[in-house]
């Protein structure tokens, strides 16, 4: 499995750590900071899911007046990871 860390922008969480397996499925998603109930819930929901499906579902989710959210930041992190894993 490949490990990734994404530095978030515009959210209460500071980092998102996660792993992608050979089938591009998400594992061990961990938000550092943010609202624990929400971020733990997101992490549990996406465990083992195809990264591209999660990315498409969470992209553009906003947190109140902010232009982004923890779910949106996870979608961005996945997009970056998928781009970098094809190298």
C-alpha positions in Angstrom: 0.0 0.0 0.0 1.1 3.5 -0.7 0.8 6.1 2.0 -0.2 9.7 1.4 -0.4 12.9 3.4 -2.3 15.9 2.3 -1.9 19.3 3.9 -5.4 20.8 4.0 -6.3 24.4 3.2 -9.3 26.3 4.4 -10.5 23.8 7.0 -10.1 23.1 10.7 -8.2 19.9 9.9 -4.5 20.4 9.2 -3.6 17.1 7.5 -5.2 14.0 6.0 -3.3 10.7 6.0 -4.5 7.7 4.0 -3.4 4.7 2.1 -4.2 3.4 -1.4 -3.9 -0.3 -2.2 -3.1 -1.8 -5.6 -6.8 -1.6 -6.6 -6.9 2.1 -5.8 -9.1 1.5 -2.7 -8.8 3.8 0.4 -7.6 2.5 3.7 -6.7 4.0 7.1 -8.0 7.5 6.4 -7.1 9.8 9.3 -7.9 13.5 9.6 -5.5 15.4 11.9 -7.6 18.1 13.5 -11.2 19.1 12.6 -14.5 18.0 14.1 -13.8 14.5 15.5 -17.3 13.0 15.0 -17.5 14.2 11.4 -14.0 13.2 10.4 -14.1 9.8 12.1 -17.4 9.2 10.4 -16.0 10.1 7.0 -13.0 7.8 7.6 -15.2 4.9 8.5 -17.6 5.4 5.6 -14.9 5.5 2.9 -12.8 2.5 4.2 -12.2 0.1 1.4 -14.1 2.2 -1.2 -12.7 2.9 -4.6 -10.8 6.2 -4.4 -12.3 7.6 -7.6 -15.9 7.0 -6.3 -15.1 8.8 -3.0 -13.5 11.6 -4.9 -16.4 12.1 -7.2 -18.9 12.0 -4.3 -17.1 14.4 -2.0 -15.7 16.9 -4.5 -17.3 20.4 -4.0 -18.9 19.7 -0.6 -18.8 23.0 1.4 -18.6 23.7 5.1 -21.0 26.6 5.7 -19.7 29.8 4.1 -16.3 28.3 3.3 -15.4 27.4 -0.2 -14.2 23.9 0.9 -14.7 21.3 3.7 -12.9 18.3 5.1 -14.7 16.0 2.6 -13.8 18.3 -0.2 -10.2 18.3 1.0 -10.2 14.5 1.0 -11.4 14.6 -2.6 -8.6 16.9 -3.5 -6.1 14.7 -1.7 -7.3 11.6 -3.5 -7.1 13.5 -6.9 -3.4 14.4 -6.1 -2.7 10.8 -5.0 -4.2 9.3 -8.1 -2.2 11.7 -10.3 1.0 10.8 -8.4 0.4 7.1 -8.2 0.4 6.7 -12.0 4.0 7.9 -12.2 
